[in-house]
């Protein structure tokens, strides 16, 4: 069904065909470059000296690191990975436990008014620690977005584009309620067992 909202509907003759953006002024201000990054922690751990001679330490070589990288990025289950790592050919090959640790899991027993065969256990990670970990990772330094904005199809600001949460009116309205320099942080929390449809 064509609603006639495409580019042919508006007369843009003579206009610049670039999109126009209006950014919320004062949001997401960076006041300091202080703080510890993941690489700072990595370079200060007990194995930092070993990595001076072998970039892939605790792996003996790039080949070993590539196998570990493959396992990490594969769609194999943890059971299949553990089975592979238990093979006598590879069991002494990997020393992944020597890599910097990630965030710790927490466990909480949930009481229920209904009887269950086993206690209900909730495993979770602290969302604030997760966000701190994301912020301290230099791989994401230019991938995190904090500033609400309005994006238009042309410089005439005729037709607005809504393709991200920060491009919406709601993000702009929330930012209006915050003091200058503060920013909203849209975060999606999910589980590997959660079906998002």
Number of C-alpha atoms within 10 A of each C-alpha: 3 5 6 9 9 9 11 8 9 11 8 14 7 6 10 11 12 11 15 17 17 12 14 16 12 14 19 18 13 9 7 6 6 6 8 11 16 16 13 13 12 14 14 11 12 10 15 15 12 12 13 11 9 14 14 16 21 19 21 14 12 13 11 18 18 13 12 19 11 12 17 12 8 10 10 12 10 11 9 12 15 12 11 14 17 12 10 9 9 11 13 10 14 16 14 13 8 12 13 13 9 8 11 11 9 11 11 10 10 9 11 9 5 5 8 9 5 6 11 12 12 10 10 12 12 11 11 9 12 14 12 11 15 16 17 18 14 14 11 10 11 7 8 10 12 17 21 26 20 18 20 19 16 18 16 14 14 12 16 16 15 14 9 9 13 21 21 17 14 12 19 19 11 12 23 13 10 12 10 13 13 16 21 17 15 11 8 5 7 9 8 6 6 8 7 7 3
